[in-house]
Amino acid sequence: MERIPMTAEGYKSLDEEIRFLKSVERPRIIKAIAEARAHGDLSENAEYHAAKEQQGLNESRVLELEDKLSRAEVIDVSKLSGSTVKFGARVTLVDEDTEEEVKYQIVGEMEADVKKGRVGITSPIARALIGKSVGDSVEVNTPGGGKSYEILKIEFK
């Protein structure tokens, strides 16, 4: 069984999503199914079929998340240190073309969110950064074309 690296924050977030799906969404969907059943003939009842489909999607998401959490290898980033980029590192980069600074934390795939500056360990930028040190330049192939970055800072917190 393959372990899934994850930060403690990512684990907590997925656990909260499971709780929400089970305690809020599941009862809401069950109520919607009951209301749709009360309308009579189920064969032509669009509300019933929509609610049943929602139920299936909700339950499959719960199973997926429970599977991921059962295989999670939670890594306490605050106990990590070093001078090279690895899982959990918060990396400050400067775009060598635009001089724009960006910050990314390398996290597990399930908790990646580029808008929040969290990139998955298997993403192109994370793969380019792993093992590099402050002052190193990295080339990253992005959907918008190649980018060059210089590593300004590596932190573990």
C-alpha positions as a Python dict, from the first residue, in 0.01 Angstrom:
ca = {
    (1, 'M'): (0, 0, 0),
    (2, 'E'): (155, 327, -115),
    (3, 'R'): (196, 592, 154),
    (4, 'I'): (82, 947, 73),
    (5, 'P'): (300, 1227, 213),
    (6, 'M'): (95, 1502, 374),
    (7, 'T'): (145, 1792, 612),
    (8, 'A'): (-42, 1795, 942),
    (9, 'E'): (-242, 2094, 812),
    (10, 'G'): (-339, 1900, 497),
    (11, 'Y'): (-444, 1597, 703),
    (12, 'K'): (-661, 1815, 925),
    (13, 'S'): (-823, 1981, 624),
    (14, 'L'): (-915, 1648, 462),
    (15, 'D'): (-1046, 1515, 794),
    (16, 'E'): (-1268, 1824, 828),
    (17, 'E'): (-1398, 1773, 475),
    (18, 'I'): (-1495, 1413, 561),
    (19, 'R'): (-1677, 1532, 873),
    (20, 'F'): (-1863, 1795, 670),
    (21, 'L'): (-1964, 1544, 402),
    (22, 'K'): (-2089, 1297, 664),
    (23, 'S'): (-2257, 1533, 910),
    (24, 'V'): (-2395, 1807, 681),
    (25, 'E'): (-2414, 1686, 321),
    (26, 'R'): (-2526, 1328, 388),
    (27, 'P'): (-2832, 1432, 598),
    (28, 'R'): (-2921, 1708, 349),
    (29, 'I'): (-2915, 1460, 60),
    (30, 'I'): (-3117, 1200, 254),
    (31, 'K'): (-3379, 1468, 322),
    (32, 'A'): (-3386, 1565, -48),
    (33, 'I'): (-3437, 1199, -146),
    (34, 'A'): (-3722, 1163, 104),
    (35, 'E'): (-3891, 1479, -24),
    (36, 'A'): (-3855, 1366, -386),
    (37, 'R'): (-3999, 1023, -299),
    (38, 'A'): (-4303, 1193, -154),
    (39, 'H'): (-4379, 1340, -497),
    (40, 'G'): (-4479, 998, -626),
    (41, 'D'): (-4370, 812, -941),
    (42, 'L'): (-3992, 769, -914),
    (43, 'S'): (-3939, 670, -1278),
    (44, 'E'): (-4003, 1025, -1404),
    (45, 'N'): (-3898, 1214, -1092),
    (46, 'A'): (-3598, 1434, -1184),
    (47, 'E'): (-3550, 1558, -826),
    (48, 'Y'): (-3523, 1200, -701),
    (49, 'H'): (-3266, 1103, -965),
    (50, 'A'): (-3064, 1421, -902),
    (51, 'A'): (-3061, 1358, -528),
    (52, 'K'): (-2957, 994, -578),
    (53, 'E'): (-2674, 1110, -805),
    (54, 'Q'): (-2563, 1362, -540),
    (55, 'Q'): (-2568, 1082, -285),
    (56, 'G'): (-2343, 867, -502),
    (57, 'L'): (-2096, 1150, -559),
    (58, 'N'): (-2091, 1238, -190),
    (59, 'E'): (-2033, 879, -79),
    (60, 'S'): (-1758, 823, -336),
    (61, 'R'): (-1580, 1140, -219),
    (62, 'V'): (-1603, 1020, 143),
    (63, 'L'): (-1454, 683, 45),
    (64, 'E'): (-1176, 849, -156),
    (65, 'L'): (-1081, 1081, 131),
    (66, 'E'): (-1096, 803, 390),
    (67, 'D'): (-864, 595, 171),
    (68, 'K'): (-617, 884, 137),
    (69, 'L'): (-619, 951, 512),
    (70, 'S'): (-569, 583, 592),
    (71, 'R'): (-254, 585, 377),
    (72, 'A'): (-133, 930, 487),
    (73, 'E'): (219, 971, 609),
    (74, 'V'): (190, 1290, 812),
    (75, 'I'): (513, 1487, 813),
    (76, 'D'): (565, 1753, 1080),
    (77, 'V'): (724, 2031, 877),
    (78, 'S'): (827, 2225, 1189),
    (79, 'K'): (1073, 1944, 1276),
    (80, 'L'): (1241, 1958, 935),
    (81, 'S'): (1547, 2165, 855),
    (82, 'G'): (1823, 2187, 603),
    (83, 'S'): (1966, 2397, 327),
    (84, 'T'): (1808, 2212, 35),
    (85, 'V'): (1450, 2204, -87),
    (86, 'K'): (1248, 1899, 19),
    (87, 'F'): (890, 1810, 114),
    (88, 'G'): (736, 2076, 339),
    (89, 'A'): (982, 2351, 248),
    (90, 'R'): (855, 2704, 196),
    (91, 'V'): (1058, 2841, -92),
    (92, 'T'): (1087, 3206, -195),
    (93, 'L'): (1172, 3244, -562),
    (94, 'V'): (1233, 3534, -796),
    (95, 'D'): (1132, 3511, -1161),
    (96, 'E'): (1454, 3584, -1350),
    (97, 'D'): (1262, 3753, -1635),
    (98, 'T'): (1013, 3973, -1446),
    (99, 'E'): (1192, 4005, -1108),
    (100, 'E'): (859, 3908, -946),
    (101, 'E'): (886, 3720, -615),
    (102, 'V'): (670, 3414, -548),
    (103, 'K'): (647, 3183, -249),
    (104, 'Y'): (553, 2816, -260),
    (105, 'Q'): (529, 2539, -5),
    (106, 'I'): (586, 2186, -129),
    (107, 'V'): (302, 1967, -1),
    (108, 'G'): (120, 1642, -78),
    (109, 'E'): (-92, 1617, -390),
    (110, 'M'): (-423, 1609, -199),
    (111, 'E'): (-352, 1944, -32),
    (112, 'A'): (-204, 2131, -329),
    (113, 'D'): (-361, 2470, -406),
    (114, 'V'): (-153, 2703, -622),
    (115, 'K'): (-374, 3002, -532),
    (116, 'K'): (-265, 2952, -170),
    (117, 'G'): (98, 2896, -270),
    (118, 'R'): (89, 2522, -205),
    (119, 'V'): (229, 2306, -485),
    (120, 'G'): (208, 1928, -499),
    (121, 'I'): (527, 1725, -465),
    (122, 'T'): (484, 1582, -816),
    (123, 'S'): (416, 1918, -987),
    (124, 'P'): (673, 2041, -1240),
    (125, 'I'): (786, 2328, -1017),
    (126, 'A'): (828, 2105, -711),
    (127, 'R'): (1023, 1845, -910),
    (128, 'A'): (1251, 2122, -1040),
    (129, 'L'): (1310, 2261, -688),
    (130, 'I'): (1373, 1936, -494),
    (131, 'G'): (1738, 1909, -389),
    (132, 'K'): (1828, 2267, -485),
    (133, 'S'): (1980, 2531, -253),
    (134, 'V'): (1960, 2908, -204),
    (135, 'G'): (2115, 3085, -503),
    (136, 'D'): (2043, 2800, -746),
    (137, 'S'): (1855, 2871, -1068),
    (138, 'V'): (1585, 2633, -1187),
    (139, 'E'): (1412, 2596, -1522),
    (140, 'V'): (1045, 2499, -1504),
    (141, 'N'): (831, 2393, -1800),
    (142, 'T'): (487, 2537, -1739),
    (143, 'P'): (174, 2525, -1957),
    (144, 'G'): (250, 2889, -2046),
    (145, 'G'): (608, 2808, -2149),
    (146, 'G'): (944, 2782, -1975),
    (147, 'K'): (1021, 2992, -1667),
    (148, 'S'): (1349, 3057, -1488),
    (149, 'Y'): (1359, 3112, -1113),
    (150, 'E'): (1633, 3180, -863),
    (151, 'I'): (1591, 3044, -509),
    (152, 'L'): (1609, 3329, -256),
    (153, 'K'): (1509, 3155, 67),
    (154, 'I'): (1422, 2809, 202),
    (155, 'E'): (1226, 2780, 529),
    (156, 'F'): (1068, 2503, 731),
    (157, 'K'): (786, 2621, 961),
}
